[in-house]
């Protein structure tokens, strides 16, 4: 069991305000993590460091055994799958779904002068089929529904068979049917023997796929709780981090929460 992500006493400070505050955390290659916390807790900033987008103010971050600030991130990024709404806004809306997915081979967000091989095309078509998107390969990205765009983002993120997969609120804004379809696909993918380590940020425990193994709770940039998911996603810890008495239930690996 090797470590794919290590934060050691990591802080991010912007204009005197701590965004992350002395965070120490590690992810092993066989773990599936969900990161929970209220708005402004530092979740997205944590994921950006894991994706080699930015550097900490203090402390150290190691990603796939490479230290940030001491490695070429442009060589490291193709080994990391990353899907987020912020990244999706950089995709070319008039580019086909197939081309959008293939850009992962060069960690770019639009085709330009890159030379793609037949292997890239085959990989892109394989993941489109696996994520139930093969019928959309010639559609323009900008014409897709929110649910389809979310799945295209994830297909792009896994196209290069990454060693670490980072998902920033993959189910945000989806309707009930689209959310459940995405969670079924994520559950299946996370359970595959060759799946990479996964870190997923969300606001809602209902969006945690079945089979995720660990949870990290952030509040005001600090770690409130961290560890096996059944020990962390509880009424006591969630009530603490969200500042509201909550009831938490778990049925068949799915969580739900409501005000007590």
N, C-alpha and C positions, 0 to 999 in steps of 0.2 A: 504494500500500500504506500504509494508515493504521494508527496504533497505537490499540488499543482498551483496553489495560491497561498502566500504567506504575508500577512500584515503584522508588522512588529512596531507597536507604539506609534501608530500612524495618526498624524493630525493634518488637517487642511484648515488654514486660517485665511479669511478674505476680509480685508478692511477691518481687521481687528476682531472679527466674529469667527468663532470656531465652527466649521461645517462638519468636520470629523474631529473627535477629541480623544486622542490616545487609544486608538482601536488596535487591539491585538486579536488575530483571527487566522485560522488556517483551514484549507479545504483539501481533502485527499481525493485521489483520482477515481475512487469508487463511490463518492458521496454526491447527493442531490440536495442542494440547500435552497431554502426560501428565506428571503430577507423581508422582514415586516417592520412597520413603524409608521407613525403619522407623517403628514406633509412636513417637510423641512427637517426630517430626522437625519438626513445625510445618505439615504439609500442610493440615489442615483450617483452621487459623488463617489461612493464606495465602488459602485459598479464601473464607473469610468476609470478609476485607478486599476481595477482588475483587467479592464480592456486596454490598458496602456494609453489611455487618453488623458493626459495630464500627469502631474507629479505631486507627491505630498509636500506639505510645508516642512514637516519633520517626520522622522521615523523611516522605516524601509518597507518596500513592497517587492516581493519576488513573485514572478508569474512564469510558470513552466520552467522553474529553476533558473530564471534570468532576473537580475536585479534591475529595477527601473532606474534610469540614469546611467546605467553601465552596459546597456545593450542597444542594438539597433532595433527600435520598435517596429520599423517597416518590415523587417524580416520575421519578427515575432507575431505580428497581427494575423497573418494567414493561418496561424495555428490556433487562433481564438475565434470562435463563432460569436457574433454580437448582433442582437436584434433590439431595436428601440424605436420609439416614435420619432425621436430627434434625428436618428440616422435615416429613417425612412423619408423624412422631409427633404433629404439631399438626393434621393433617387430621382432619375429623370422620368417624369410622368408620361412622356411620349416614347419610352423604351419598352420593348416587349418583356413579358414575364421571364422568358428564357434568358434574354440578355441581362436582365436585372439580377437573376440568380447567378449567372456565370461571372459577374464582376467580382464575386467573392474570391476568385482565384488570384486576383491582384490586390485585394482589399481596397478597391475603388468603388465609387457609387454611380458610375456611368461609363459606358464603353467609349473609348477614344482611339488610341493607336496601339492598344495591347494586341498581342497575337495569341489567340486561343487555339488549343489543340482539340482533336477529336475526343480525347479523354475528358476535357472540360465539358464538352457538349453532352457526352454520355453521363457524366456525373450529375450535371444540372437536370437532365431529363429523368434520371433515377430518383433524385430527391423530390422532384415535382410529382412523380407518381406516388412516392411514399407519403407525401402530404396531401394527396387527393387534389392535385392542381394541374395534372398533365393536360387536361382539356383546355387550360387557359394559357398554354405556353406562347401563343401568338397574340394574346390580348395585350393591350397597352397597360402598364402598371397603373396609370392614373385613372383608368376606367373601372378598376376593381372596387368591390365593396370593402368596408373596413375589415370584415372577417377574412376575406381573401387576401387583402394586403398584409394582414398580420401573419397569415400562413406563408405567404411568399417571403416575408422577412426571415422567418424561421428556416424555411427551405434554403434560402441564401446562406444563413448562418451555419448550416450543417453541411453545405455543399463540399467543403474541403476536408470533411471528416476531422473536425477540430478536436484538440485535446482538452479544451475547456469551452463550454457554451454558456454565454451570458444573456439573460433575457430580462429586459426592463419593461415590466407591466404588459406582458404579451396579450392578456385578455381584457385590457382596459377598453372601454367604450363598446364592447361587443354585446349583441343581444344574447338572450339565454341560449338559443340553439347554437349560435356561432361559438359561444364560450364553451359549451359542453362538448362540441365537436373538437375544438382545439385542445381541451383538457384530455379528451380520450387519446388524441394523437400524441400529446406530450407524455401521457402515462405509458403508452406503448413504446415510444422512443426511449424514455428514461429506463425502461425495463430491459432493453436489449443488452446482450452481453458486451458488445463493443461500444456502448454509448460512453461519451466523455463525462467528466465531472460537469455538473450543471449548477449554476447560481441564478435564481430567479427572484426579481424584486416584484412585490405586489402590495396593495393596500388591504386586500381582502382575503381572509382565510378560506373562503369559498372557492378561491381561484388556485388553491394548492393542488397540483396533480397527485393522484394516488401513487404511492411508492417513493415520494420524496423522503429523505432520511433525516435531515437536520434543519434547524431553523436558527436564524440570527435575528434578534429584536434590537432595533436601534431607537433611541430617544434622545433628542437634542445632541446628536452626533456621537453619543456614547453607547457602548454595548450594555444593554439591560439584561439580556439573557442569551445564551448560546449553547447549542448542544443537540442531542437527539430530539427529533421533532415532538414526540409524545411528552417529553419533559419540559419543552419550551412553549409550545402552543397550548397554554392552559388559561383558565379564567383568571388566575392570580397574576400571571405575567402580562397577559394582554390588558387587563384592567390597569395595571401599573403603567404600561407604556402609553396607553391611549387616554389615561386620566379619567376613566369612566368605568363603573362596575359593569362587568360583562359576564354573560354565560356562554360557555364554549362547549360544543358537542362534537363528537367524532363518530361517524357511522361508515363502516366499510372503507376506511381510509380517507374519507372526505370530512372536512371540518366545516363548521358553521358557527357564527357568533352573533349575539344580539345583546341589547342592554338588559341588565338584570332587573 
